[in-house]
């Protein structure tokens, strides 16, 4: 669905910047699982997930599993109050453009880290300087592409100098995975800091601290009384985050009452069963998640570092795959209609979203066209079948990934144009492998950092993008920078549409589908809200 997307030039101390949530009106919840804390206070909550954590250090991760922990324990300059995607000053008192290229933030006074260290503008500068200095291939530094430099005139003032003037997305970037502020006395300025060292240093100033940490097994959070952000203080005393190897075990845990909240990820069949369970609430929220296939421009067939390097043939292979994949069949057969086919890079519901791939590939109406794919390969002089080494990760994006990629393999091979060597790797190994050029073609998914079309463009297609797939295009790079600084809504929308058309012709990635969000709670759990910020907050959760 389409929604309005208002924007403001300046950010005032108490006024949120409208980020246009994806269908916020659809943020429904079942029974007592709705927004607001209506139950008792205190006590402990247990949350279960299959979403593994890559790194507790914000500079070393760019995935939902890591962010879901980081946002509980680290402060942000801007964040989204519960129930909205609008961003407001968090540990900041205010933030505004004091000149076209200068965004000035004033911190609240007397902020403290849980370890007793002062939290000042020096920590803020340190945080963003180290993000750019480390530029970890699995980190979010690509979100900071517009950041030129940072000055700190005093302990509570931070001046961000931006490359592109009037960046309408910058406040949202400060609320994104690139935005957690870290303690300069506890983190290395030039290298990732080990998780255990962060916990030992008690380097936290969010709504919680971490009192016990077993990576991807069990994390215990304790309410931090010194939290000074825009969110309400935690109404529970402790939260235990328990990790599960697969969704079937997570489903058994929520059904048996072993966890109070289950969040990411269930199969479509599991979701149907859970909705029929009268002892549980299934809480639905707006979704911006997408799934897509990435091509490594160096190692794909005819890629730049292969023995038969040929850009025209490499493009033909990408085009033929886009012609052959049947998204409707994937949505219906694998996901039982719980997802929708995606034909462009910005998902439906955000201003500027198009369906650029629908007319360019397949039958022109979203369906596959093997004859067209055959003609494309033949015209480029590509012999068939083309061998694709296609990789996916079996649990990180839900248990249906295996069925999804088995169906994609069948679709491609049934065309007679491809031979697909399909393989899977656990997420913890998958992340470094893909950025080290080990996968010529591979699965990725995306949970948005903020509700703006830019978040589906800048991280993917700007120079130094997080895909690390060796795609670069100077014109696309300039257009992405231009749209970020365009304050006229109609002009910016036109640029966003143009970018999608250009990237669709080049096919750095092939979008497959777009989904939604859900969580499951026990009937005695209150306070769970899923909204357009795409962040699950532990602090409002109560039980009993």
C-alpha positions as CSV (number, residue, x, y, z in Angstrom):
1,X,0.0,0.0,0.0
2,X,1.1,3.6,-0.5
3,X,1.4,6.1,2.3
4,X,2.3,9.8,2.7
5,X,5.9,10.5,3.5
6,X,6.2,14.0,5.0
7,X,9.7,15.4,5.7
8,X,11.1,18.3,7.7
9,X,14.3,20.2,7.2
10,X,15.2,21.0,10.8
11,X,14.9,18.9,13.9
12,X,13.7,20.6,17.0
13,X,14.3,19.6,20.6
14,X,10.9,18.1,21.3
15,X,9.5,17.6,17.8
16,X,9.8,14.2,16.1
17,X,10.9,13.9,12.5
18,X,8.2,12.2,10.5
19,X,9.7,9.0,9.1
20,X,6.4,7.6,7.6
21,X,5.9,4.2,9.2
22,X,5.0,1.4,6.9
23,X,1.3,1.1,7.5
24,X,1.3,2.0,11.1
25,X,-2.4,1.6,11.2
26,X,-1.8,-2.1,10.7
27,X,0.2,-2.4,13.9
28,X,-2.4,-4.7,15.4
29,X,-1.9,-6.8,18.4
30,X,-3.8,-9.7,19.8
31,X,-5.4,-9.6,23.3
32,X,-3.2,-8.4,26.1
33,X,-0.1,-8.4,23.8
34,X,-1.0,-4.9,22.6
35,X,1.0,-1.7,23.1
36,X,1.4,-0.1,26.5
37,X,2.3,-1.7,29.8
38,X,-1.0,-2.8,31.3
39,X,0.1,-5.6,33.5
40,X,2.2,-5.7,36.7
41,X,5.6,-4.3,37.2
42,X,8.9,-5.8,38.2
43,X,9.8,-9.5,37.8
44,X,11.6,-11.2,34.9
45,X,10.7,-11.8,31.3
46,X,12.1,-14.5,29.1
47,X,12.4,-13.9,25.3
48,X,13.2,-16.6,22.8
49,X,14.7,-16.2,19.4
50,X,16.4,-18.1,16.6
51,X,18.1,-14.8,15.4
52,X,21.8,-15.2,16.2
53,X,24.1,-12.4,17.2
54,X,27.2,-11.6,15.1
55,X,28.8,-9.1,17.4
56,X,27.9,-7.1,20.5
57,X,30.2,-4.3,19.2
58,X,28.1,-2.0,17.0
59,X,31.0,-1.5,14.6
60,X,31.1,-5.3,13.8
61,X,27.6,-6.2,13.0
62,X,24.8,-5.2,10.6
63,X,22.1,-7.7,11.3
64,X,18.9,-7.8,13.2
65,X,20.0,-10.4,15.7
66,X,22.9,-8.1,16.9
67,X,20.8,-4.9,16.8
68,X,18.0,-6.5,18.8
69,X,20.5,-6.8,21.7
70,X,22.4,-3.5,21.1
71,X,19.3,-1.3,21.2
72,X,18.5,-2.6,24.7
73,X,21.9,-1.6,26.2
74,X,23.4,1.2,24.2
75,X,22.2,4.8,24.0
76,X,21.4,6.7,20.7
77,X,21.4,10.3,19.9
78,X,18.0,9.9,18.2
79,X,15.5,7.1,18.7
80,X,11.8,6.2,18.1
81,X,9.4,6.4,21.0
82,X,7.3,3.3,21.4
83,X,4.5,3.0,18.8
84,X,6.0,5.2,16.1
85,X,8.7,5.3,13.5
86,X,9.2,9.0,14.1
87,X,12.6,9.8,15.5
88,X,13.2,12.2,18.4
89,X,16.2,13.2,20.5
90,X,17.2,10.3,22.8
91,X,20.2,11.1,25.0
92,X,20.3,14.4,23.0
93,X,18.3,17.4,24.0
94,X,18.1,18.7,20.5
95,X,19.3,18.3,17.0
96,X,19.0,20.6,14.1
97,X,20.7,21.9,10.9
98,X,22.6,25.0,12.0
99,X,23.8,25.4,8.4
100,X,23.1,23.4,5.2
101,X,26.0,21.1,5.9
102,X,26.1,21.2,9.7
103,X,23.8,19.1,11.9
104,X,24.3,20.2,15.5
105,X,23.3,18.0,18.5
106,X,23.2,19.1,22.1
107,X,23.5,16.3,24.6
108,X,21.6,16.1,27.9
109,X,23.9,17.1,30.8
110,X,25.5,14.8,33.4
111,X,25.0,11.6,31.4
112,X,26.7,8.5,32.8
113,X,27.7,5.1,31.6
114,X,26.7,2.2,33.9
115,X,30.4,1.8,34.8
116,X,30.5,5.3,36.2
117,X,32.3,7.0,33.3
118,X,31.0,10.3,32.0
119,X,29.1,10.1,28.7
120,X,30.1,13.2,26.8
121,X,30.4,14.5,23.2
122,X,33.9,12.9,23.2
123,X,32.2,9.5,23.3
124,X,30.0,10.5,20.4
125,X,32.8,11.6,18.2
126,X,34.8,8.5,19.2
127,X,31.8,6.3,18.2
128,X,31.4,7.6,14.7
129,X,35.1,8.1,14.0
130,X,35.8,4.4,14.9
131,X,32.9,3.2,12.8
132,X,34.5,4.8,9.8
133,X,38.1,3.9,10.8
134,X,37.2,0.2,11.3
135,X,34.8,0.0,8.4
136,X,34.3,-3.7,9.2
137,X,32.8,-5.5,6.1
138,X,30.1,-6.9,8.4
139,X,29.4,-3.5,10.1
140,X,27.1,-0.6,9.3
141,X,29.7,2.0,8.3
142,X,28.1,2.3,4.8
143,X,25.2,4.2,6.5
144,X,27.7,7.0,7.3
145,X,28.6,7.7,3.7
146,X,27.5,11.3,4.0
147,X,29.5,12.0,7.2
148,X,32.5,14.3,6.5
149,X,33.8,15.1,10.0
150,X,32.7,15.7,13.6
151,X,33.6,18.5,16.0
152,X,33.0,18.8,19.7
153,X,33.2,22.4,20.9
154,X,32.3,21.3,24.4
155,X,31.2,18.3,26.5
156,X,27.6,18.5,25.4
157,X,27.8,19.8,21.8
158,X,28.5,17.7,18.7
159,X,28.7,19.2,15.2
160,X,28.3,16.8,12.3
161,X,29.6,18.1,9.0
162,X,27.9,16.4,6.1
163,X,29.1,16.0,2.5
164,X,25.6,16.5,1.1
165,X,23.6,19.5,2.3
166,X,20.2,19.2,4.0
167,X,20.4,15.4,4.4
168,X,16.7,14.5,5.1
169,X,17.7,11.1,6.4
170,X,20.5,12.0,8.8
171,X,18.5,12.0,12.0
172,X,17.2,8.5,11.1
173,X,20.8,7.3,10.4
174,X,21.6,8.4,14.0
175,X,18.9,6.0,15.2
176,X,20.1,3.2,12.9
177,X,22.6,0.3,13.5
178,X,25.3,2.8,12.9
179,X,24.0,4.9,15.8
180,X,24.7,3.1,19.2
181,X,27.0,5.3,21.2
182,X,29.9,3.5,22.9
183,X,32.3,4.3,25.8
184,X,35.6,5.5,24.5
185,X,37.3,4.2,27.6
186,X,36.0,0.6,27.0
187,X,36.3,0.2,23.2
188,X,39.3,0.0,20.9
189,X,39.4,2.9,18.4
190,X,40.9,0.8,15.6
191,X,39.6,-2.7,16.1
192,X,36.5,-4.6,17.2
193,X,36.2,-5.1,20.9
194,X,35.4,-8.6,22.0
195,X,31.9,-9.2,23.4
196,X,33.2,-10.4,26.8
197,X,35.3,-7.3,27.2
198,X,32.3,-5.1,26.6
199,X,30.3,-7.0,29.2
200,X,33.1,-7.0,31.7
201,X,33.6,-3.2,31.3
202,X,29.8,-2.7,31.9
203,X,30.0,-0.2,29.0
204,X,26.2,0.3,28.7
205,X,23.8,3.3,29.1
206,X,20.6,2.0,27.5
207,X,17.5,0.8,29.3
208,X,19.5,-2.3,30.4
209,X,22.9,-3.5,31.3
210,X,24.1,-7.1,30.6
211,X,24.9,-9.1,33.7
212,X,25.4,-12.5,32.1
213,X,26.5,-13.3,28.6
214,X,26.9,-16.6,26.7
215,X,26.9,-15.7,23.0
216,X,24.0,-17.1,21.1
217,X,23.0,-19.2,24.1
218,X,21.8,-17.0,26.9
219,X,22.0,-13.3,27.8
220,X,20.6,-11.7,31.0
221,X,19.7,-8.1,31.1
222,X,19.2,-5.9,34.2
223,X,17.3,-2.6,34.3
224,X,19.7,0.4,34.2
225,X,18.4,3.1,36.6
226,X,20.7,5.7,35.0
227,X,19.1,5.6,31.6
228,X,18.2,9.1,30.4
229,X,16.8,8.6,27.0
230,X,13.5,9.3,25.3
231,X,12.0,5.9,26.1
232,X,10.3,5.1,29.3
233,X,12.4,3.2,32.0
234,X,12.0,-0.6,32.0
235,X,9.0,-1.8,33.9
236,X,10.5,-5.2,34.5
237,X,13.6,-5.9,36.5
238,X,15.4,-8.4,34.3
239,X,15.0,-10.0,30.9
240,X,16.5,-13.3,29.8
241,X,17.2,-13.7,26.1
242,X,17.4,-17.4,25.2
243,X,18.6,-18.6,21.8
244,X,17.1,-21.6,19.9
245,X,18.8,-23.6,17.1
246,X,15.6,-23.8,15.1
247,X,12.0,-22.6,14.9
248,X,10.5,-25.9,15.9
249,X,12.2,-25.7,19.3
250,X,11.2,-22.1,19.7
251,X,7.6,-23.0,18.9
252,X,7.7,-25.8,21.6
253,X,9.1,-23.3,24.1
254,X,6.4,-20.7,23.7
255,X,3.7,-23.3,23.6
256,X,5.1,-24.9,26.8
257,X,5.5,-21.6,28.6
258,X,9.3,-21.9,28.8
259,X,9.6,-18.4,27.1
260,X,7.2,-15.5,27.5
261,X,7.9,-13.9,24.1
262,X,9.0,-15.6,20.9
263,X,10.4,-13.3,18.2
264,X,11.8,-14.4,14.9
265,X,11.5,-16.7,13.2
266,X,8.7,-19.2,12.5
267,X,7.6,-21.2,9.4
268,X,4.3,-20.3,7.8
269,X,2.9,-23.6,9.1
270,X,4.1,-22.8,12.6
271,X,2.4,-19.4,12.4
272,X,-0.9,-21.0,11.4
273,X,-0.7,-23.4,14.4
274,X,0.2,-20.6,16.8
275,X,-2.7,-18.5,15.7
276,X,-5.1,-21.3,16.6
277,X,-3.6,-21.7,20.1
278,X,-6.0,-20.0,22.6
279,X,-3.3,-19.8,25.2
280,X,-1.1,-17.5,23.0
281,X,-1.3,-14.1,21.4
282,X,0.2,-13.6,17.9
283,X,1.1,-9.9,17.6
284,X,1.4,-8.6,14.1
285,X,3.2,-5.5,12.9
286,X,4.1,-3.7,9.8
287,X,6.9,-5.2,7.8
288,X,9.7,-3.8,5.7
289,X,11.7,-7.1,5.5
290,X,12.8,-8.2,2.0
291,X,14.6,-11.2,0.6
292,X,16.9,-11.2,-2.5
293,X,19.6,-12.9,-4.3
294,X,23.0,-11.2,-4.5
295,X,25.5,-11.5,-7.3
296,X,29.2,-11.2,-6.6
297,X,30.4,-9.2,-9.6
298,X,33.9,-10.7,-9.3
299,X,33.1,-14.4,-8.9
300,X,29.7,-14.9,-10.6
301,X,29.8,-16.6,-14.1
302,X,31.9,-14.3,-16.3
303,X,32.7,-12.1,-13.3
304,X,35.6,-9.7,-13.3
305,X,38.1,-12.1,-11.6
306,X,37.0,-15.3,-13.5
307,X,39.0,-16.8,-16.3
308,X,36.2,-15.9,-18.8
309,X,35.6,-12.4,-17.5
310,X,33.0,-10.7,-19.7
311,X,30.7,-7.9,-18.3
312,X,28.1,-8.4,-21.1
313,X,27.9,-12.1,-20.5
314,X,27.8,-11.6,-16.8
315,X,24.9,-9.2,-17.1
316,X,23.1,-11.7,-19.4
317,X,23.4,-14.4,-16.7
318,X,21.8,-12.0,-14.1
319,X,19.1,-11.0,-16.5
320,X,18.3,-14.7,-17.4
321,X,17.9,-15.5,-13.7
322,X,15.6,-12.6,-13.3
323,X,13.6,-13.8,-16.3
324,X,13.3,-17.3,-14.9
325,X,12.5,-16.9,-11.2
326,X,8.8,-17.3,-10.4
327,X,8.2,-15.1,-7.3
328,X,4.4,-15.8,-7.1
329,X,5.1,-19.6,-6.8
330,X,7.6,-18.9,-4.0
331,X,5.1,-16.7,-2.2
332,X,2.3,-19.2,-2.6
333,X,4.0,-22.6,-2.3
334,X,6.6,-21.9,0.3
335,X,5.2,-19.0,2.3
336,X,1.5,-19.8,1.9
337,X,0.7,-16.2,1.0
338,X,2.3,-14.7,4.1
339,X,4.7,-12.7,1.9
340,X,4.2,-10.9,-1.4
341,X,6.4,-10.9,-4.6
342,X,8.9,-8.0,-4.8
343,X,9.7,-6.5,-8.2
344,X,12.0,-3.6,-7.2
345,X,14.4,-2.5,-4.5
346,X,12.2,-0.2,-2.4
347,X,9.3,-2.3,-0.9
348,X,5.7,-1.3,-1.4
349,X,4.5,1.1,1.3
350,X,7.3,3.6,1.1
351,X,7.2,6.7,-1.1
352,X,9.2,6.2,-4.3
353,X,8.6,2.4,-4.5
354,X,8.3,1.2,-8.0
355,X,8.1,-2.2,-9.8
356,X,11.0,-1.6,-12.1
357,X,11.8,-5.3,-12.6
358,X,8.3,-6.3,-13.5
359,X,8.3,-4.7,-17.0
360,X,12.0,-5.4,-17.6
361,X,12.1,-9.2,-16.9
362,X,10.0,-12.3,-17.3
363,X,6.7,-12.0,-19.1
364,X,6.3,-8.3,-18.2
365,X,3.6,-9.0,-15.7
366,X,5.6,-10.5,-12.9
367,X,5.7,-14.1,-14.2
368,X,8.7,-16.0,-15.6
369,X,9.6,-16.3,-19.3
370,X,12.0,-19.0,-20.2
371,X,12.0,-18.1,-23.9
372,X,13.1,-14.5,-23.1
373,X,15.8,-15.8,-20.8
374,X,17.0,-18.2,-23.6
375,X,17.1,-15.3,-26.1
376,X,19.1,-13.1,-23.6
377,X,21.8,-15.7,-23.1
378,X,21.9,-16.6,-26.8
379,X,22.3,-13.0,-27.8
380,X,25.3,-12.6,-25.4
381,X,26.9,-15.8,-26.7
382,X,26.5,-17.6,-23.4
383,X,26.5,-21.4,-23.6
384,X,24.0,-23.3,-21.5
385,X,23.5,-24.6,-19.0
386,X,25.2,-22.0,-16.9
387,X,26.6,-23.3,-13.7
388,X,25.4,-21.3,-10.6
389,X,26.9,-21.9,-7.2
390,X,24.0,-20.6,-5.1
391,X,24.4,-20.3,-1.3
392,X,21.8,-19.8,1.4
393,X,21.7,-19.8,5.2
394,X,19.2,-22.4,6.7
395,X,17.8,-20.8,9.9
396,X,18.8,-17.1,10.1
397,X,16.0,-16.0,7.7
398,X,13.6,-18.7,8.9
399,X,13.1,-22.4,8.4
400,X,11.5,-21.9,5.0
401,X,14.7,-20.8,3.4
402,X,15.6,-24.4,2.5
403,X,12.2,-24.9,0.8
404,X,12.6,-21.5,-0.9
405,X,16.0,-22.2,-2.4
406,X,15.1,-25.7,-3.3
407,X,12.2,-24.2,-5.4
408,X,14.5,-21.6,-6.9
409,X,16.9,-24.3,-7.9
410,X,14.1,-26.3,-9.5
411,X,12.8,-23.3,-11.3
412,X,16.2,-22.5,-12.8
413,X,17.1,-26.0,-13.7
414,X,13.7,-26.8,-15.2
415,X,14.3,-24.0,-17.7
416,X,17.3,-26.0,-19.1
417,X,19.4,-22.9,-18.9
418,X,21.1,-23.4,-15.5
419,X,22.8,-26.1,-13.4
420,X,22.5,-25.0,-9.8
421,X,24.9,-26.2,-7.1
422,X,22.9,-25.4,-4.0
423,X,24.6,-25.2,-0.6
424,X,23.9,-23.8,2.9
425,X,26.0,-22.4,5.7
426,X,25.2,-21.4,9.3
427,X,24.9,-17.6,9.7
428,X,27.9,-17.1,11.9
429,X,30.1,-18.4,9.1
430,X,28.0,-17.2,6.3
431,X,28.5,-13.5,7.2
432,X,32.3,-13.5,6.8
433,X,32.3,-15.9,3.9
434,X,30.1,-13.8,1.7
435,X,32.2,-10.7,2.2
436,X,35.4,-12.7,1.4
437,X,34.1,-13.5,-2.1
438,X,33.3,-17.2,-1.3
439,X,29.8,-17.1,-2.7
440,X,29.2,-16.2,-6.4
441,X,25.4,-16.0,-5.9
442,X,23.8,-16.0,-2.5
443,X,20.7,-15.3,-0.3
444,X,20.4,-12.2,1.8
445,X,17.5,-10.6,3.7
446,X,17.0,-7.0,5.0
447,X,15.3,-5.6,8.0
448,X,15.2,-1.8,7.5
449,X,17.2,0.5,9.8
450,X,14.6,3.3,9.3
451,X,11.4,3.8,7.4
452,X,12.8,5.6,4.3
453,X,13.5,4.5,0.7
454,X,17.1,5.6,1.2
455,X,17.6,2.7,3.5
456,X,17.0,0.3,0.7
457,X,19.4,2.2,-1.6
458,X,22.4,3.7,0.2
459,X,23.5,0.5,2.1
460,X,23.2,-1.6,-1.1
461,X,24.4,0.5,-4.0
462,X,26.7,3.3,-2.8
463,X,30.4,2.9,-3.0
464,X,31.6,0.8,-0.1
465,X,28.2,-0.8,0.3
466,X,27.6,-3.5,2.9
467,X,27.0,-6.1,0.2
468,X,30.7,-6.0,-0.7
469,X,29.8,-7.6,-4.0
470,X,32.0,-5.3,-6.1
471,X,29.1,-3.4,-7.7
472,X,29.9,0.3,-8.3
473,X,28.3,2.8,-10.6
474,X,29.3,6.5,-10.4
475,X,26.0,7.7,-11.7
476,X,23.9,5.7,-9.3
477,X,26.2,6.7,-6.4
478,X,25.7,10.4,-7.3
479,X,22.0,10.0,-7.6
480,X,21.7,8.3,-4.2
481,X,23.7,11.2,-2.6
482,X,21.5,13.7,-4.4
483,X,18.2,12.3,-3.2
484,X,19.4,12.3,0.4
485,X,19.8,16.1,0.2
486,X,16.7,16.9,-1.8
487,X,14.1,18.6,0.4
488,X,11.3,18.9,-2.2
489,X,9.3,15.7,-1.8
490,X,8.2,15.3,-5.4
491,X,11.8,15.9,-6.7
492,X,13.2,13.4,-4.2
493,X,10.6,10.8,-5.2
494,X,11.5,11.2,-8.9
495,X,15.2,10.6,-8.0
496,X,14.4,7.5,-5.9
497,X,12.4,6.1,-8.9
498,X,15.2,6.8,-11.3
499,X,17.7,5.0,-9.1
500,X,15.6,1.9,-9.0
501,X,15.2,1.9,-12.7
502,X,19.0,2.2,-13.2
503,X,19.9,-0.6,-10.7
504,X,17.1,-2.8,-12.1
505,X,18.9,-2.6,-15.5
506,X,22.2,-3.6,-13.9
507,X,20.9,-6.3,-11.4
508,X,23.3,-6.1,-8.5
509,X,20.6,-8.0,-6.7
510,X,17.4,-9.8,-7.7
511,X,14.6,-9.0,-5.2
512,X,12.3,-12.0,-4.4
513,X,9.7,-11.1,-1.8
514,X,8.6,-8.7,0.9
515,X,7.2,-9.8,4.3
516,X,5.8,-8.6,7.6
517,X,6.6,-8.9,11.3
518,X,5.1,-10.9,14.1
519,X,5.9,-12.1,17.6
520,X,4.1,-14.5,19.9
521,X,3.4,-14.1,23.6
522,X,1.8,-15.9,26.5
523,X,-1.7,-14.7,27.4
524,X,-0.3,-13.2,30.7
525,X,2.2,-11.0,28.9
526,X,1.5,-7.3,28.2
527,X,3.4,-4.4,26.6
528,X,4.6,-5.9,23.4
529,X,4.4,-3.5,20.4
530,X,5.6,-4.0,16.9
531,X,5.7,-0.7,15.0
532,X,7.3,1.0,12.0
533,X,10.6,1.4,13.8
534,X,11.1,-2.3,13.4
535,X,12.5,-2.6,16.9
536,X,11.3,-4.9,19.6
537,X,11.6,-3.2,23.0
538,X,12.0,-5.3,26.1
539,X,11.4,-2.5,28.6
540,X,7.6,-2.3,28.4
541,X,7.1,-6.1,28.8
542,X,5.3,-7.3,31.9
543,X,3.9,-10.6,33.0
544,X,1.1,-11.5,35.3
